[in-house]
Amino acid sequence: MFGSVSLGQHLAFIACVALATYIQNLTGFAFGLVLLGLVGAFHIASLPVAANVVTMMVLVNAVMVVRRRPQLPGRTLELILGTSLIGVAVGVWMLTWLSTNASNVLRLTLGVAIVVCSFLLVASMRKRASMSGPLAFVGYAGLSGVMGGIFASAGPPMVFHMYRQPLEAQTVKETLVLLFAVNAVLRLIMVVSQHHFDDASIALSLEALPVVLGLTWCARRYPPGWSPTMVRRVVFALLLGAGTSLVVPALTALR
């Protein structure tokens, strides 16, 4: 499978990883969606393989970032992690079934998810006066887990929910990074146990690793001078374009 990938596809993949990494450093969460959207739009690799690469890069990012337990109430943190892990298990099962029986539905689902998340990115996120109730955390964490299981991209639902809470930005960031890392560990265990982490996943992960590490270091040492509004607009346009490029062909094929 890996040997069938041409040199041009390898170079295109590296370019997609570079762009996704740069966007990740601007927004803090969009790496998986951007990479999956671009890989899917240009047919560089299968979506399950691309999702495996995202899983590995999420773990690498967590190793670089996680330093301590988030300063979040213990009960809330346990609720978020527990619910999201259940969602991951459901998402991995859905990925296995869809990739085998309904690949166009899988591409359509990814495209719709990317389009919706692009609009969430530019939506107004006003802080709440008090913390949301347990059911809200369960709902958003479960949805994030399912997205993490299918696409290895658990970010948007919990990012949207957490940044509306009356919490310090550092607490939110630490919670999200820990959540993504825990989800990635379970997802990796499940796909490996199902023999779905193949040679292509390993090779493309090794290709992506130096790009992610190098650009992350550069972005932290030489941060871009973009305003938050400009960042959101650029990423919105990119995600919207990538999502639409998946939705339209998938709908055409299904019809």
C-alpha positions as CSV (number, residue, x, y, z in Angstrom):
1,M,0.0,0.0,0.0
2,F,2.7,2.4,1.0
3,G,4.9,1.6,-2.0
4,S,2.1,2.7,-4.3
5,V,2.4,6.3,-3.1
6,S,4.3,8.3,-5.7
7,L,7.0,10.9,-5.0
8,G,4.6,13.6,-5.8
9,Q,2.1,12.3,-3.3
10,H,4.9,12.2,-0.6
11,L,5.8,15.8,-1.3
12,A,2.1,16.8,-1.3
13,F,1.7,15.0,2.1
14,I,4.6,16.8,3.6
15,A,3.2,20.1,2.4
16,C,-0.2,19.3,3.9
17,V,1.5,18.4,7.2
18,A,3.5,21.6,7.2
19,L,0.3,23.7,6.6
20,A,-1.6,21.8,9.2
21,T,1.2,22.2,11.8
22,Y,1.4,26.0,11.1
23,I,-2.4,26.3,11.5
24,Q,-2.2,24.2,14.7
25,N,0.3,26.6,16.2
26,L,-2.0,29.6,15.3
27,T,-5.2,28.1,16.6
28,G,-4.2,25.4,19.1
29,F,-6.5,22.6,17.8
30,A,-7.0,22.5,14.0
31,F,-4.1,20.1,13.0
32,G,-6.2,17.0,12.5
33,L,-9.0,18.6,10.6
34,V,-6.7,20.5,8.2
35,L,-4.6,17.5,7.5
36,L,-7.5,15.1,7.1
37,G,-9.3,17.6,4.9
38,L,-6.3,18.2,2.6
39,V,-5.3,14.5,2.4
40,G,-8.9,13.5,1.6
41,A,-9.4,16.3,-0.9
42,F,-6.2,15.4,-2.8
43,H,-6.5,11.7,-2.4
44,I,-3.0,11.4,-1.0
45,A,-3.8,8.5,1.4
46,S,-6.9,6.8,2.8
47,L,-8.7,8.6,5.7
48,P,-8.0,5.8,8.2
49,V,-4.3,6.0,7.5
50,A,-4.3,9.8,7.7
51,A,-6.2,9.5,11.0
52,N,-3.5,7.2,12.4
53,V,-0.9,9.8,11.5
54,V,-2.9,12.5,13.3
55,T,-3.1,10.2,16.4
56,M,0.7,9.9,16.5
57,M,1.2,13.7,16.1
58,V,-1.3,14.4,18.9
59,L,0.7,12.2,21.2
60,V,4.0,13.9,20.1
61,N,2.4,17.3,20.8
62,A,1.2,16.2,24.2
63,V,4.7,15.0,25.2
64,M,6.0,18.5,24.3
65,V,3.3,20.4,26.1
66,V,1.9,18.5,29.1
67,R,3.7,19.4,32.2
68,R,1.1,19.1,35.0
69,R,-2.5,18.1,35.9
70,P,-5.0,20.8,34.8
71,Q,-6.3,23.1,37.5
72,L,-9.8,21.9,36.9
73,P,-12.2,20.5,39.6
74,G,-11.5,16.8,39.9
75,R,-15.0,15.7,39.3
76,T,-15.4,17.7,36.1
77,L,-12.0,16.4,34.7
78,E,-13.0,12.8,35.5
79,L,-16.4,13.4,33.8
80,I,-14.7,14.8,30.7
81,L,-12.1,12.1,30.3
82,G,-14.5,9.2,31.1
83,T,-17.2,10.3,28.7
84,S,-14.7,11.1,25.9
85,L,-13.1,7.7,26.2
86,I,-16.5,6.1,25.7
87,G,-16.9,8.3,22.6
88,V,-13.5,7.2,21.3
89,A,-14.5,3.6,21.5
90,V,-17.7,4.3,19.6
91,G,-15.9,6.4,17.0
92,V,-13.3,3.7,16.3
93,W,-16.0,1.1,15.8
94,M,-17.8,3.6,13.4
95,L,-14.6,4.2,11.5
96,T,-14.0,0.5,11.0
97,W,-17.6,-0.1,9.7
98,L,-17.7,3.0,7.5
99,S,-14.3,2.5,5.9
100,T,-15.3,-1.0,5.0
101,N,-18.9,-0.6,4.0
102,A,-19.6,3.1,3.2
103,S,-16.4,5.0,2.3
104,N,-18.3,7.8,0.6
105,V,-20.4,8.2,3.8
106,L,-17.2,8.5,5.7
107,R,-15.9,11.2,3.4
108,L,-19.2,13.0,3.6
109,T,-19.2,12.8,7.4
110,L,-15.7,14.2,7.5
111,G,-16.5,17.0,5.1
112,V,-19.7,18.0,7.0
113,A,-17.7,18.0,10.3
114,I,-15.0,20.2,8.9
115,V,-17.6,22.7,7.5
116,V,-19.4,22.9,10.8
117,C,-16.2,23.3,12.7
118,S,-15.1,26.1,10.4
119,F,-18.2,28.1,11.4
120,L,-17.7,27.3,15.1
121,L,-14.2,28.8,14.7
122,V,-15.6,32.2,13.7
123,A,-18.7,32.0,16.0
124,S,-18.7,34.4,19.0
125,M,-17.6,32.6,22.1
126,R,-18.8,34.7,25.1
127,K,-17.7,33.7,28.5
128,R,-20.4,32.2,30.8
129,A,-21.0,33.7,34.2
130,S,-20.8,30.3,35.8
131,M,-19.6,26.8,34.9
132,S,-21.9,24.7,32.7
133,G,-23.7,21.7,34.3
134,P,-22.5,18.1,34.1
135,L,-24.8,17.2,31.2
136,A,-23.3,19.8,29.0
137,F,-19.8,18.5,29.7
138,V,-21.0,14.9,29.0
139,G,-22.5,15.9,25.7
140,Y,-19.5,17.9,24.4
141,A,-17.0,15.4,25.7
142,G,-18.9,12.5,24.2
143,L,-19.1,14.2,20.8
144,S,-15.4,15.1,21.0
145,G,-14.6,11.4,21.8
146,V,-16.6,10.2,18.8
147,M,-14.8,12.7,16.5
148,G,-11.5,11.6,18.0
149,G,-12.3,7.9,17.4
150,I,-13.3,8.4,13.8
151,F,-11.0,11.2,12.6
152,A,-8.4,11.5,15.5
153,S,-9.6,15.1,15.7
154,A,-11.4,15.6,19.0
155,G,-10.8,19.3,19.2
156,P,-13.7,21.5,18.0
157,P,-16.6,20.5,20.2
158,M,-14.6,20.7,23.5
159,V,-12.6,23.8,22.3
160,F,-15.9,25.6,21.7
161,H,-17.3,24.5,25.0
162,M,-14.3,25.0,27.2
163,Y,-13.5,28.5,26.0
164,R,-17.0,29.6,27.0
165,Q,-16.4,28.6,30.6
166,P,-15.2,31.1,33.3
167,L,-11.7,29.6,33.4
168,E,-8.2,30.9,32.8
169,A,-6.9,30.3,29.3
170,Q,-4.0,28.2,30.7
171,T,-6.4,25.9,32.5
172,V,-8.4,25.4,29.3
173,K,-5.3,24.7,27.2
174,E,-3.9,22.2,29.7
175,T,-7.3,20.4,29.9
176,L,-7.7,20.2,26.2
177,V,-4.1,18.9,25.6
178,L,-4.6,16.2,28.3
179,L,-8.0,15.3,26.8
180,F,-6.6,14.9,23.3
181,A,-3.6,12.9,24.6
182,V,-5.8,10.4,26.6
183,N,-8.1,10.0,23.6
184,A,-5.2,9.4,21.3
185,V,-3.7,6.7,23.6
186,L,-7.0,4.8,23.6
187,R,-7.5,5.2,19.9
188,L,-3.9,4.0,19.2
189,I,-4.4,0.9,21.4
190,M,-7.7,0.1,19.6
191,V,-6.4,0.5,16.1
192,V,-3.3,-1.5,16.8
193,S,-5.2,-4.3,18.4
194,Q,-7.5,-4.4,15.4
195,H,-4.4,-4.5,13.1
196,H,-5.4,-1.2,11.4
197,F,-2.1,0.6,12.1
198,D,-0.3,-0.6,9.0
199,D,3.0,0.1,7.3
200,A,1.7,3.2,5.5
201,S,0.6,4.6,8.9
202,I,4.0,4.1,10.4
203,A,5.9,5.4,7.4
204,L,3.8,8.5,7.0
205,S,4.0,9.2,10.7
206,L,7.8,9.1,10.5
207,E,7.6,11.5,7.5
208,A,5.4,13.9,9.4
209,L,7.4,13.8,12.7
210,P,10.4,16.1,11.7
211,V,8.0,18.5,10.0
212,V,5.8,18.8,13.0
213,L,8.7,19.1,15.5
214,G,10.6,21.6,13.3
215,L,7.7,23.9,12.5
216,T,6.4,23.8,16.1
217,W,9.8,24.9,17.3
218,C,10.0,27.7,14.7
219,A,6.5,28.9,15.5
220,R,7.2,29.2,19.2
221,R,10.6,30.9,18.7
222,Y,9.3,33.2,15.9
223,P,5.5,33.6,16.4
224,P,3.7,35.2,13.5
225,G,2.3,38.7,14.1
226,W,-1.2,37.9,12.9
227,S,-4.2,39.2,14.8
228,P,-6.6,36.6,16.3
229,T,-9.3,37.9,13.9
230,M,-7.0,37.4,10.9
231,V,-6.1,33.9,12.1
232,R,-9.8,32.9,12.4
233,R,-10.6,34.2,9.0
234,V,-7.8,32.4,7.3
235,V,-8.4,29.1,9.0
236,F,-12.2,29.4,8.4
237,A,-11.6,29.8,4.6
238,L,-9.2,26.9,4.6
239,L,-11.4,24.5,6.5
240,L,-14.5,25.6,4.6
241,G,-12.7,24.9,1.3
242,A,-11.4,21.5,2.4
243,G,-14.7,20.5,3.8
244,T,-16.6,21.5,0.7
245,S,-14.1,19.7,-1.5
246,L,-15.0,16.5,0.4
247,V,-18.8,17.0,0.7
248,V,-19.5,17.7,-3.0
249,P,-17.8,14.6,-4.5
250,A,-19.2,12.4,-1.8
251,L,-22.8,13.6,-2.4
252,T,-22.3,13.1,-6.1
253,A,-21.1,9.5,-5.6
254,L,-23.9,8.7,-3.2
255,R,-26.5,10.0,-5.7
